[in-house]
Amino acid sequence: ILYNNAAAMKPVYTETGDGLEYMLQTNYLAPFILTQSFLHLLKRSQDPRVINITLPPEKLRLDLSDLQCRRSFNTMQSFYKTKLALLLHSLELADSLTGNDVSIICADPGPGPFDSGLVRDMPAPIRFFKKLISGRVDKAAANILFYATHSFLRKETIFKGTNPQQRIPYWNDRQVRDELRQKTDELLADLIS
């Protein structure tokens, strides 16, 4: 099982030492690289699964000409766009693995926000409000165990809690997913060169 849970939320546009927007690198590029790096091992494993914590709002769309949100940074929108990029990559990966036994699971383990360190860099009023509305982490943990252990899960499944979700048409848009992959490859090529 490869469980991609790392996430970051920054109150202002922040670049990493690699020159990439911090949330994009943490929430999308890191799980992308990790998954690609371990895919050959997963394919040889018994009941292999990739669990990505990601379920952005359905109305959200990526601006692929500004994937790093340099022109249009908004903390919440930019955060969810990184989660949308991870979801689109996950679905593309699931589609490309036809004939393999690797399960790709995308999920919001909820219900609702749960107590975590996600907003640790946000201003104090936001941290306080999140603490007020957050549920206990044990429910989210139980849902994550559900994704990891239930053998009846399909090859690719999207969950909110333990409730399966349907793909929306945008998530299946081949042009969007192809362009995201091209932009991702360009970002990673810049890091390597």
Contacts in CASP RR format, 6 or more apart in sequence:
PFRMAT RR
TARGET T0000
AUTHOR 0000-0000-0000
METHOD contacts of the structure
MODEL  1
ILYNNAAAMKPVYTETGDGLEYMLQTNYLAPFILTQSFLHLLKRSQDPRV
INITLPPEKLRLDLSDLQCRRSFNTMQSFYKTKLALLLHSLELADSLTGN
DVSIICADPGPGPFDSGLVRDMPAPIRFFKKLISGRVDKAAANILFYATH
SFLRKETIFKGTNPQQRIPYWNDRQVRDELRQKTDELLADLIS
1 48 0 8 1.000
1 49 0 8 1.000
1 50 0 8 1.000
1 51 0 8 1.000
1 148 0 8 1.000
2 34 0 8 1.000
2 35 0 8 1.000
2 38 0 8 1.000
2 42 0 8 1.000
2 48 0 8 1.000
2 49 0 8 1.000
2 50 0 8 1.000
2 51 0 8 1.000
3 51 0 8 1.000
3 144 0 8 1.000
3 148 0 8 1.000
4 30 0 8 1.000
4 31 0 8 1.000
4 34 0 8 1.000
4 35 0 8 1.000
4 50 0 8 1.000
4 51 0 8 1.000
4 52 0 8 1.000
4 53 0 8 1.000
4 86 0 8 1.000
5 51 0 8 1.000
5 53 0 8 1.000
5 144 0 8 1.000
6 26 0 8 1.000
6 27 0 8 1.000
6 30 0 8 1.000
6 31 0 8 1.000
7 26 0 8 1.000
7 27 0 8 1.000
7 53 0 8 1.000
7 79 0 8 1.000
7 83 0 8 1.000
7 118 0 8 1.000
8 22 0 8 1.000
8 23 0 8 1.000
8 26 0 8 1.000
8 27 0 8 1.000
8 118 0 8 1.000
8 121 0 8 1.000
9 23 0 8 1.000
9 75 0 8 1.000
9 79 0 8 1.000
9 118 0 8 1.000
9 119 0 8 1.000
9 121 0 8 1.000
9 122 0 8 1.000
10 22 0 8 1.000
10 23 0 8 1.000
10 75 0 8 1.000
10 121 0 8 1.000
11 75 0 8 1.000
11 121 0 8 1.000
11 122 0 8 1.000
11 123 0 8 1.000
11 126 0 8 1.000
12 73 0 8 1.000
12 75 0 8 1.000
13 21 0 8 1.000
13 69 0 8 1.000
13 70 0 8 1.000
13 73 0 8 1.000
13 78 0 8 1.000
14 21 0 8 1.000
14 22 0 8 1.000
14 23 0 8 1.000
15 21 0 8 1.000
15 22 0 8 1.000
16 22 0 8 1.000
16 25 0 8 1.000
18 25 0 8 1.000
18 191 0 8 1.000
20 29 0 8 1.000
20 68 0 8 1.000
20 187 0 8 1.000
20 191 0 8 1.000
21 68 0 8 1.000
21 69 0 8 1.000
21 70 0 8 1.000
21 73 0 8 1.000
21 78 0 8 1.000
23 78 0 8 1.000
23 79 0 8 1.000
23 82 0 8 1.000
24 67 0 8 1.000
24 68 0 8 1.000
24 69 0 8 1.000
24 78 0 8 1.000
24 82 0 8 1.000
24 85 0 8 1.000
26 82 0 8 1.000
27 79 0 8 1.000
27 82 0 8 1.000
27 83 0 8 1.000
27 85 0 8 1.000
27 86 0 8 1.000
28 82 0 8 1.000
28 83 0 8 1.000
28 85 0 8 1.000
28 86 0 8 1.000
28 89 0 8 1.000
28 184 0 8 1.000
29 184 0 8 1.000
29 187 0 8 1.000
29 188 0 8 1.000
31 52 0 8 1.000
31 86 0 8 1.000
32 86 0 8 1.000
32 89 0 8 1.000
32 184 0 8 1.000
33 188 0 8 1.000
35 50 0 8 1.000
35 52 0 8 1.000
35 93 0 8 1.000
39 102 0 8 1.000
42 48 0 8 1.000
42 49 0 8 1.000
42 50 0 8 1.000
42 102 0 8 1.000
43 100 0 8 1.000
43 101 0 8 1.000
43 102 0 8 1.000
47 101 0 8 1.000
47 103 0 8 1.000
47 151 0 8 1.000
48 101 0 8 1.000
48 102 0 8 1.000
48 103 0 8 1.000
49 102 0 8 1.000
49 103 0 8 1.000
49 104 0 8 1.000
49 105 0 8 1.000
49 147 0 8 1.000
49 148 0 8 1.000
49 153 0 8 1.000
50 90 0 8 1.000
50 93 0 8 1.000
50 102 0 8 1.000
50 103 0 8 1.000
50 104 0 8 1.000
50 105 0 8 1.000
51 105 0 8 1.000
51 107 0 8 1.000
51 144 0 8 1.000
51 147 0 8 1.000
51 148 0 8 1.000
52 86 0 8 1.000
52 87 0 8 1.000
52 90 0 8 1.000
52 104 0 8 1.000
52 105 0 8 1.000
52 106 0 8 1.000
52 107 0 8 1.000
53 107 0 8 1.000
53 108 0 8 1.000
53 109 0 8 1.000
54 83 0 8 1.000
54 84 0 8 1.000
54 86 0 8 1.000
54 87 0 8 1.000
54 90 0 8 1.000
54 106 0 8 1.000
54 107 0 8 1.000
54 108 0 8 1.000
55 83 0 8 1.000
55 87 0 8 1.000
55 106 0 8 1.000
55 107 0 8 1.000
55 108 0 8 1.000
55 158 0 8 1.000
55 159 0 8 1.000
55 160 0 8 1.000
55 165 0 8 1.000
56 80 0 8 1.000
56 81 0 8 1.000
56 83 0 8 1.000
56 84 0 8 1.000
56 87 0 8 1.000
57 80 0 8 1.000
58 168 0 8 1.000
58 170 0 8 1.000
60 77 0 8 1.000
60 80 0 8 1.000
60 81 0 8 1.000
60 84 0 8 1.000
61 84 0 8 1.000
61 170 0 8 1.000
62 81 0 8 1.000
62 84 0 8 1.000
62 85 0 8 1.000
62 88 0 8 1.000
62 176 0 8 1.000
62 180 0 8 1.000
63 69 0 8 1.000
63 72 0 8 1.000
63 81 0 8 1.000
64 176 0 8 1.000
64 179 0 8 1.000
64 180 0 8 1.000
64 183 0 8 1.000
66 72 0 8 1.000
67 81 0 8 1.000
67 85 0 8 1.000
67 180 0 8 1.000
67 183 0 8 1.000
67 187 0 8 1.000
69 77 0 8 1.000
69 78 0 8 1.000
69 81 0 8 1.000
72 78 0 8 1.000
75 122 0 8 1.000
85 180 0 8 1.000
85 184 0 8 1.000
86 106 0 8 1.000
87 106 0 8 1.000
87 158 0 8 1.000
87 171 0 8 1.000
88 171 0 8 1.000
88 176 0 8 1.000
88 177 0 8 1.000
88 180 0 8 1.000
89 177 0 8 1.000
89 180 0 8 1.000
89 181 0 8 1.000
89 184 0 8 1.000
90 104 0 8 1.000
90 106 0 8 1.000
90 156 0 8 1.000
91 104 0 8 1.000
91 106 0 8 1.000
91 156 0 8 1.000
91 167 0 8 1.000
91 171 0 8 1.000
91 172 0 8 1.000
91 177 0 8 1.000
92 177 0 8 1.000
92 180 0 8 1.000
92 181 0 8 1.000
93 104 0 8 1.000
94 104 0 8 1.000
94 155 0 8 1.000
94 156 0 8 1.000
95 156 0 8 1.000
97 104 0 8 1.000
97 155 0 8 1.000
101 155 0 8 1.000
102 155 0 8 1.000
103 153 0 8 1.000
103 154 0 8 1.000
103 155 0 8 1.000
103 156 0 8 1.000
103 157 0 8 1.000
104 155 0 8 1.000
104 156 0 8 1.000
104 157 0 8 1.000
105 147 0 8 1.000
105 153 0 8 1.000
105 156 0 8 1.000
105 157 0 8 1.000
105 158 0 8 1.000
105 159 0 8 1.000
106 156 0 8 1.000
106 157 0 8 1.000
106 158 0 8 1.000
106 159 0 8 1.000
107 143 0 8 1.000
107 144 0 8 1.000
107 147 0 8 1.000
107 158 0 8 1.000
107 159 0 8 1.000
107 160 0 8 1.000
107 161 0 8 1.000
108 159 0 8 1.000
108 160 0 8 1.000
108 161 0 8 1.000
109 140 0 8 1.000
109 141 0 8 1.000
109 143 0 8 1.000
109 144 0 8 1.000
109 147 0 8 1.000
109 159 0 8 1.000
109 161 0 8 1.000
110 139 0 8 1.000
110 140 0 8 1.000
110 143 0 8 1.000
110 160 0 8 1.000
110 161 0 8 1.000
111 135 0 8 1.000
111 139 0 8 1.000
111 161 0 8 1.000
112 135 0 8 1.000
113 130 0 8 1.000
113 133 0 8 1.000
113 134 0 8 1.000
113 135 0 8 1.000
114 134 0 8 1.000
114 135 0 8 1.000
114 136 0 8 1.000
114 137 0 8 1.000
114 139 0 8 1.000
114 140 0 8 1.000
115 131 0 8 1.000
115 134 0 8 1.000
115 135 0 8 1.000
115 136 0 8 1.000
115 137 0 8 1.000
116 134 0 8 1.000
116 137 0 8 1.000
118 130 0 8 1.000
119 126 0 8 1.000
119 127 0 8 1.000
119 130 0 8 1.000
120 127 0 8 1.000
122 130 0 8 1.000
143 159 0 8 1.000
143 161 0 8 1.000
143 162 0 8 1.000
146 162 0 8 1.000
147 153 0 8 1.000
147 159 0 8 1.000
157 164 0 8 1.000
158 164 0 8 1.000
158 165 0 8 1.000
158 166 0 8 1.000
158 167 0 8 1.000
159 165 0 8 1.000
170 176 0 8 1.000
END
